[in-house]
Amino acid sequence: MGKNVVIIGGGIIGLCSAYYLQKEGHKVTVIDKSDFSGGASYVNAGYITPSHIISLAAPGMITKGIKWMFNPASPFYVKPRLDVDFLKWSLAFKKSATAKKVEKAIPILKDINVLSRELYQDLQASKAFDFHYQHKGLLMYYQTEKAGEEEWKVGQRAIKEGLKVENLTKEEVAKIEKNIDLNIKGAVYYHSDAHMTPNEFMPQLKSYLKKVGVSILEKEEVRNIEIQGDKVIAFYTNNLRLKADEFVIATGSWTQNFAKMLGINIPIQAGKGYRINVDRETNITIPAILMEAKVAVTPMNGFTRFAGTMEIGGINHNINPTRVNAIANAAEKYYPNLKIHQQEKDQAQCGLRPLSPDGLPYIGKSSKCKNVTFATGHAMMGWSLGPATGKLVSEIISDKEYSLSLYPFSVDRKF
């Protein structure tokens, strides 16, 4: 029997949840405070990343973070501020950044990424969509032996998880990236990864959902929640009262505020990332991460995207030119023949990625609320994990067997 489901949040997670829920015969409404044309789902690197097996909360990240805190151009920048939620999150992050916890998360991150990649392939094969999707792997370029050695350790761990990984010399890289000059020592090549063009897929997914009867409500911001016992009865926006059997919260970096309205604590901080698009021919054909600078490079449909930096400084969309320049400078340092123009930097955009303290998303229900499913906290893997999360959400609401164990993604987990 189909249920009436309201999804709050129209990013990749919300729309993928809508896709799988309507397939199960539910009546679905998606609401968002925006017009579904911007945010992290549109400005990300478009990666599907089984290679990303090490969570952000890795040992040594705290030390690096403190060192980088004083450099506004650093890849990972934490803006120090006296904010209770931020301080609690930082403590939970510190507790999660242990070798034991990172090791435990490796197979979990790999499995959910591989599931998602398979689901993207199913979407592409379904003929309901016509989107750019290429499975070419990911090259981790390094300029120093130290970075190369560190990444190869990760690569060897990924091989144990069944992924194909190679350690390439600069000469070997030149055989697969034939038409570009690279200033690198070598690369660790993960064959497992794929990439897409997000701002092409998102509108296609939205129009498909409309076509199959999903209600899409733009510019509707939730102002209030009506609760009875351990259930939500309705969400209120400025104009509407949205009643449903089940609710899905896919509100990314804004989730903590929604959770508080329900008396639930879900630690999340917004991690701002930037992107620069270059519409000229760059001859770059395989996605890459410029390791020392933590910049992602993606050959998208008709342009190349340079994306990067992690700025933890609360919820805002202010563009910091220092950080945009850092991405451009890194790109030029690794690709000596590339020049990023001022106009391209001026058109840079940013998006907020929801960071959980341990690098694992929150997918599921809290014991405090029976009919609300959370789908958030995906950090830098929101794009990669969209379909897998949507499928799990639909399995939760449809009372079906889960594709993966939900235990590691528990909303009520303690740090």
Secondary structure, DSSP 8 states (H G I E B T S, - for coil): ---EEEEE--SHHHHHHHHHHHHTT-EEEEE-SS-SS-SHHHHS--EE-TT--S-SS-TTHHHHHHHHTT-TTSSEEE-----HHHHHHHHHHHHH-SHHHHHHHHHHHHHHHHHHHHHHHHHHHTSS----EE---EEEEESSHHHHHHHHHHHHHHHHTT--EEEEEHHHHHHHSTT-----SEEEEETT-EEE-HHHHHHHHHHHHHHTT-EEE-S--EEEEEEETTEEEEEEESS-EEE-SEEEE--GGGHHHHHHHTT-----EEEEEEEEEE-S-----S-EEEGGGTEEEEEETTEEEEEEEEEESSS-----HHHHHHHHHHHHHHSTT----HHHHHT-EEEEEEE-TTS--EEEE-TT-TTEEEEE-BGGGHHHHHHHHHHHHHHHHTT---SS--GGG-TT---
